[in-house]
């Protein structure tokens, strides 16, 4: 019997191996990275990463752990490959080191679902939410990577279960481990349209720190080199040509052909793969057939139990398979030399043979499940389905669903629920066996998908459930579906779609006060309160809290208090909002309740009040608690975003940016509204740091999605930032360009003249000041702002609440439009200090200095400019400081225009009248050359590109006299 040799040296992969080794070197140096290795079946992905692993194991300070995804149907057991990877980490570093890296008891209890040895009897988190496992694994990897470099390899992602895919998507974007390299492999041909991995891969490829390695087929020279390595001799040209033609340059097929016996090389590529199997003796072929049904890998105990012949014959068959290179062995069991061989053998089985083997394996897996190893339930269901035993498959899936939820694999739980629905009409008494109706299961599936961030799938599940829901009855289930749809619509579509779902919930539940209905009614009433105008919103919010108190649920009451705080914040009743939020905080029992979520709202309210340091302190304190509890992603991310905003408003940009980046990573894809908010924070930080073009790019650069529909504040703030950017350019440009930028700023400020701005003046506060600043700068550029914009500024300012936090914005806007005296600006600066962003306080001091100079009080103006430069917070708004420096240097727009000489003024007037250089020379009795020199100087001082632009500027001066 011939055997198929394996090349001792990898051929044609030097560049790819070099790229992987570079990634490892970067990881060892403290730069984490993720590498996706993709290539068709047989192209050498496993060989490449095996060579990488072997080399890395020899590197001091590098710890290697790996796992392979296995084909267990469309769902599979959750975290199968991740479990093995974690167990390898435990074997390499010891259980104590992994437990110490987990840190808190809550995180250890979460990980114990994947590493049972970590179970110390601690109470695990509630079995809801997709973030617990990701957060726990992230914590362990981050802490372990402090002491050593980690190389983690996950192969065959095209077979990954839902839970593993969701985990990778999360970790690749948020993992902060400083010394970690993550290598992932997959077959692109197996990830076609509709495959669940496609969306994950697209997301990974967009992220920083993720690179791609494509493995291509071998060239003629590389095939010859591989044959030389395999056969130990120089291959003839005819042999190389034949092997290249037959293998198409795929290394695995080259290897099979190199070890073939004459006629083995004939037939299709499948025939080539099966040739190795056909050369096996009878016992070996029987082992291979059984293993092909079990999967790519099987442990010896399962193989022994599933074998229906003599043990001696099984062992003989195993040895023959190993000797022939058809199988490989390690401590975990046996695996096929290549997945292609397993697939070919499986497809070669007779249907009855395949069914019988699946039935045998299903019985064994089911026995293990019945004995308490519920992690095997997914495998049992896979084999029962393949054996066409729908009844037993349904029961196994029910167990697998419970196991998935216990392991916090909510995506897998949702898929298992969908599989149960597919089988629902094919089994007897499904509702009794599951303990819930089909509609209740549909509710659970939709809620699980929503909880896991699978918004598109969740909305589809809701629509399908509502389509089959009865027209009468099932009020709770239908209300649950509308509640999920309402949340999805508000976050991803726009608030305009919310009322329809809200009205259905109210109609379905009426005045019901039972335990099932109350939380849904409270949620609906809270949504109604937030959507309503004052004072009706305030009344509804009070009713919501009163109703929540009757529910007897801390979580329901916490939610109601948080929602009433939102209503009070909109009414600028900040102290009342804070009181509700602090009450909600006391109700957090350590689970995912609204109590901890209240901190994000508390930080937001404190930020609105100008109490930035207090907001930051409150946010970071609760953030530490959230991380300790394994909830940074779910609870900590919104807190981080609000903390970043408070730091930006305090002018502490350098401190804000790390929190902003972390919040963006944690919230990526979670909600477009949070995406809008983070974009606003980053653009604000960049703009007032003086990086104007970068700020504009963040707001309206390529790939930036539009603002979420119906989010007035987000739309106003985006407009405000763009107005601020154009105004800043106007203040720093020569006169001609300044006029263009000022005109653009006025155009963008027109959003203030909308009905929405008048209806929600507090949401438009920043746009109000930006528009008023644009009006002031436009006037300095000799432009007349539209009367309707000026009127809108007055109207919105007058409608703002009189609370000190809002009053600073209103007074600033009024002063800008009215060209207020210095005394007014001094009062505004003092009142804004501690109630408004630092940039607003410093800008008020700048306008005070400009007003002093305009009033002819030059000495006082110089002193005011000097005081601004020495202000303890001057460095916290570099853009304002830059404007001040330009003013004192006499180069800014507000110095009443360019400093033309008297003669240059005469030349400009004649130029604007249309005279040529000779005509100007004759009129002023100067030479043509002197005229040309004056014209060049005028163009340079005006920043004009040509005589036409200079004439247009002069025409503007004639039409609109300069202000004093």
Phi, psi and omega in degrees: 000127179276154175243158180265120182286160174241132183297130180291339181233138180288138184248136172074018183232023182297317182294317181293318177296323178298320178295320178293319179294327175296320178297320177296317180298320178296318178298319179295332180272001177099015178246098183293150179205159175236132180239125175262120177254118183233147179178158183293168179301133178086001186281344175111025180296311181297319179298320181295310183288332176296317176298319178298314180299315181299316179292321183291327179298336180275353181276123179297136178086003178252129177248130183249136173219143184218161176206153178236134175283144182240153183277099177239042179087188187289346183243299179076165177288135184295139173062028182304306182289327181292323177302314181295319179300316180294322178295325176294323176296319178298317180296323183282323188248342182097148182297322182297320180294319180292319178298318179295323179292330178294324176083260190286155177303324181297317180292319177298319180296325177294313181293335180299339176293335179254331178235088186304334181297341180277354184290115178244020178084007179289148179289123181284166175295164176298148185280059174213148179101139183268355192267343186300309183296313180303315181295319181294315179295319178300317179299313182298314182295319178300313183289321179294327184285354176290321185267336181210160176278135179251127170249114182247129183237126173236120183257157173059054180297341179296343177256006184296143176286166183302318183295319179293318179300314180297321180297313181297320179299321180288310186294321183298333180266339188241348186296126182255007181306126186283333184232075183215139173233126181246122181243126183234139179236152176197162176264116181294330182291342179266001181245068182278187180303131180089350178292135184296342180283338185302314181295322179296315181296318179300321179292317180297318184294338179277347187273148174292151178080005177246124180239165185235137173238120177261129177264121183257166179292157183285148174279175179301316180295322181289324175297317178298320179295319179294319177298320178299318179292321184286320188258350178071020178208166181284120180284147177288159182298322180293321179295315179300315181297319180294314181295319178298317180296315184287319185277340185059025176082010178274119187305321181297319179290325174302315180298316180295318181292326181294332181259008184284166180247088174063263186290349179302333185281355181274163176092193182280174176297325176297321177298322179298316180295316182289344180300321178297319178294318182295333180282349182286149173293171186302314181297320180294320179295322178296318176298315181297321180297314180295317181295327180296330178281325182291329182131182182293332182226144180213140178278156187297323182296317179295318179298318181295318182289327181280342182290129183254016177243199180286144181297322180298320180292323176299311180298320177298316179297320177298314180299318180296319177298317180294316180297325181278354181078013178283328179238158170236160181227145171213189184295340182272350179135216185240150179216154175291149177306324178207147181300330179298324179294316179300315182296320181293317180295317180299316181291338181279348181289151171290146180306318180293324179293319180296315181298316181296319179295318177298322181295317179298314180294323179298317180298317182295313180297321180295321177300321178294319178298314181296335179275000176116351180272073186291346177295343180273359186297322180296319178296319179299316181295322178300313182288323178297319178296316179295331177276002177065028176259084187296322183299309180290328176299317179301313181298319180293324179293323177301314178296318180297324178297314178299320180295318180297317179293323179294332179268010180061024177267071189291331176295314177298320178299319179296317180295321177296321176299319178296324179293322176298320179296325177296328183266356191307313185276002183254001181232162179274140174047053182298321182297318179295322182287327180272332183088015176201159180283169178298322180291322175298320178296320177298322176300314182297318179300313180297318180292322177296316180296320177297315181297329181274000180083009178272071191295319181295314179295322180296317180294323177296319179297320177298312182299317180295320181293316179294330181293329182258355181292145179293152181291333177231156181079183180050041185297319182296314182296317179294322177294321177300317180296317179293327177295317177295316179297322179297316180295316179296317181296316181297322185277325192243343183246303182151156186291343182295336180273355184288316187306322183299317179288322180298316180295324178294318178299314180296320180292319184291323188263334179054234181255023181300141182236014179286165186299327181287325186275326188304310180301323179291320178295318178298316179298319179293317180294323177297316179298320179296319181296315182295326182280340187275153177284157174286144006268357182299322179300322180294320179295315179296324179294319176297318179296322180297314179296318179298318179293321181296328180295335180278350184282338181069022181239119178301323181295317180295317179293320178300316179299316181297318179296319179297318180292322177295326177298323177297317179298315180294326176297317178298330180271005183062024173267069189294321182296320177295320179298316180297320179299318178295319183291322178293326176294320179296324181298327182287348184265359182287117180265016178097353177265190180276073180257169179291347181303309179291324177301334181301333181297321179301318178292323179297316177300320180296316181294315178300323178295317178299328182276355181084010180266068191291315181298320178294321179297316181296315181298316180296318181294314183291328178296313180288330177300317178300319178295319180296319179295317180298326181273001182075034185232025182300319184292316186281314184258321186289328185299311177298324178297315179302318181298315180290326175296318179300319178296317179298319179295320178296316179295331177278357180079014181262063188298317182300326177284330184288323190299317177299320178294323180295315180296319180294317179298320180297318179296318183288328185261004183306122178076358185285315182201127177302330181295316177295325177299316176302313184299316181292324176298316179300315182297314182296316180297320178297315180299315181293316184299307185280356169273357178094006182259072192295311183295322179296321179297316179296322180297321180296323184278318187225025177284175179301136177086354179281121182290155177292162178298150181296137179302141174072009176259089188299315183298318179296317180295317179297318182291323175298314179299318181299316181297318179293323175295315179301319181295314180294322177295319178298321178295320179299320183288346183243011184248159171298162190307315183295312178295325180299320179298319180295315180293321179295320178296320178296320179298317178298320179297317180290333181286353183297343177301337179290340183272009182275161178296326181298321180294322179289329181283330181231068185299325180294329177288337183258014185300316181292320177297324178303310181293320179298317179294320180293322176296320179297322178298314181296316182290323178298319178297321178295333178271012178066040175242144176266116175292153179296137182300325182293328178291318178297318179296320179296321178299316178296319184292314181293320179298319181292333183274349181292144177302154184272005177302143183309326181295321179275329182299326180299320179291316182296314182293322178298315180298314180299318182293322179294315182291324184271000186049059188295156178288168183300321182301318179298316181295324177296318178297318180297316181298318181292320181288328183283335182299116182092356180235352186214165179306147181303322182299327180289322178295312181294322179295323177299321177294324177294313179295330175298314180296319179295321179295321177300318180292321179296327180279002178084008181267071189298317182295316178296324179296315179300319179294322179293320177296318179296319179298321178296317180296329181268357183304136182300338179256011186303323182285356182269358173216072184306329181295317179296318179298322179294320176299317180298318180296321177295322178297313182290336178274353178076023182247006185265162180300325186285001177276020174073035171099178182290151183271073177281145174286169180300316179296319179297325177297320178295317180297318181298320181297317180290321177301317180293336178280355175098009181283148175278171179302313178300319180295322177295319179299317179296318182295319185263358180058054174224164184286161177298321181297320179295320177300315181299321178296316179298317181298317179298318179295320180297312181301319181294317181291326180278342187073025182271143181279336184201179182296327182296316179294322178296319179295321179296321178297316181296321178299322177295322178295320180295319185284325184232099181301147180293145176284161183294000000 
